[in-house]
Amino acid sequence: MSTEETSRFVRLRVDLVLEVHDDDAVAKAALRRIAEDPELPAGERAPAEGAVTDDTAEALAYLVDPFDLVSEVPGVELQQASWSSERIDYDPDSPDWDLDEDDGADDEEEGGIG
């Protein structure tokens, strides 16, 4: 049997490049999310607030939730997710950023949803 016939699990990879026009707005949104998070322990609240205030990439990682991407998709349930964000040098004209090219990475070696 093929993998498609034997497994109900699918690894979905998403790679986003965002251009941030307002670091302050992103940080404020992340701070609101932290303030409204009833599951965040009190001892973790101050470090989380500091991280999202100091680093826009951290604020975005706090705001973007993989569950939100698939929660409304019928017939699926998110089993595991992993994500991160970082500041990068981006040149949309560079061939390094061609999303149509296969990056040659082995699916088993990379992290992410799975």
N, C-alpha and C positions, 0 to 999 in steps of 0.2 A: 504494500500500500504506500501511496505517496504521503508526504507530510500534509498536504491539503486534505486528504481523506481521513487522517488520523488525529489531527489537532484542531481544536476549536479556538486556539489562542493565536492572535495576530499581533505582531510588533509594528506599530505605527511610528514612523520617525518624522518629526517636524523640526525644521531648522528655520528660525525667523531672524531677520536682521531689522531692527527698529531704529529709526532716526528720532532721537529725543530732541524736541524743540524747547521744552520747559522742564528742567531738572526739578525745580521747586514744586511744580504741580504734581509730578510723579511722586516725589517724597511725601507731599501732603496726602495724596491718595493712599500711599502705603501706611502712613501714620493713622489715617482714619480706619483702615482695615485692621491694623493692630489693636486700636482702641475698641473696635467692635467685635474682636475675636474672643468669644467666651471660653474657648478651649486653651488659650495661651496662658500658661502659668504665670503668676505675678512676678516670679523671679526671672523669667525670660523676657518680660515685657520691655524693660529698660535696655537690655542689650539689642533687642530687635529694633527698637526705636532708634538707637544710635547707629546701627548698621544701615538702615534705610535712609537716614538723614545724611550720612557720610558718603554713601555710594549709590548712585542712581541705578546701577546694574543690580545691586542687592534689592532696591526698592521694586524694580521690575520683577525680579524673581519672586518676591513676596506677593505681588499683584497678579501674576499670571499663574493660573492653576490648571494643570492638565485635566482635572476632573471636570472643570467648566467646559472644556473643549468637547467632551464626549457625553456629558450627563444627559443630554436630550436626544442622543442617538438611540433609536429603538433597537432592542434586541442585543445590546452589549452592556457589559459591566467592567469598569476599570479594575484591573487586578493589581497593578503595580505601576508606579510612575517615578521618574527621576528627571530632574531638570536643573539647569543652572543658567546663569547669565554672566557676561563679562563685557567690558568695553573692548572694542576691536578697531583696527584700521580697516576701513571699508572703501573700496573703489569699485563701483558698479560696472565699470568698463574693463576691469581686470578679468582675464580668463580663469583666475582662481575662484571667482564667485559665480561661475556658470552652473546654474542649478540643473541643467539638462545633462551634464556629464556625470558618469559614474565615478565616485571618488575612490573606488577600488578597495574600500574597507570591507573586511570580513564581518558579517552580521554578528557572529559569535564573539568577536573581540571587543565590540563597542558596548558601552553602557546604554541606559535609557529604559524605555518601557519594555518589559518582558518578563 
